[in-house]
Amino acid sequence: MPRVADHDERRHQVAAAVGRLIAGGGLDGVTVAKTATEAGISVGLVQHYFRNKDEMLLFTYEQVLEQIERRVTALVERSESVGTRIEHIVLDALAESMPLDDERLQEWRVALAFTGRAADDARLGKAKVAALCRTRSLLAKAITNAQECGEVPPATDPAREAARIAAYTEGLTTHLYADPAGMPPPAALAALGDHLASVFTGDCRLRRRAPGERPA
């Protein structure tokens, strides 16, 4: 067990170093030698765990997705325990993948570097497609749940609406990342909130309301 734990710790150590290098200078600044220096380990040890740059990038990207998923899972559990509208849970969950602070900015830069690299690498491309499909699937599930409680009209196509929300969010995120002055975080979140409000138009029949609270 200690050997397995050490193996995982080293791989995570390398992934963290790759993330910092990408945040500081983009993907071009990532080499095995620079990663080893950033991680504080030898080049040989890096090469023991990763054969090349793409393997390091793939693992780093997967770690970013896991980090976001852990935050979203915790957020959903907290929100559901107090009866938060699904619309608002979706908004908060989507915000976890937007560059709204230093941690999420670094994650977004890793994802952006990975997307560019995935265009020319079938293995990386497959991982990117899987991530996109999972996002749409989770959104479709949230919309289906919202239909059952009354927040979303029954005639709405969950898969189609999930694709629209995912695309809208990615577009906003690109503007937020590339032009934070022209699309500051409050404006991006407000625009996303407005879009979700056009989908989640009903009142949840199951949601607990605070005394005196009006229907949404």
ABEGO torsion letter per residue (X at the ends): XAAAAAAAAAAAAAAAAAAAAAAAAEAAABBAAAAAAAAGBBAAAAAAABABAAAAAAAAAAAAAAAAAAAAAAAAAAAAAAGBBAAAAAAAAAAAABBABAAAAAAAAAAAAAAAAAAABAAAAAAAAAAAAAAAAAAAAAAAAAAAAGABBAABBAAAAAAAAAAAAAAAAAAAAABAAABBAAAAAAAAAAAAAAABABBBAABBBBBGBBBX
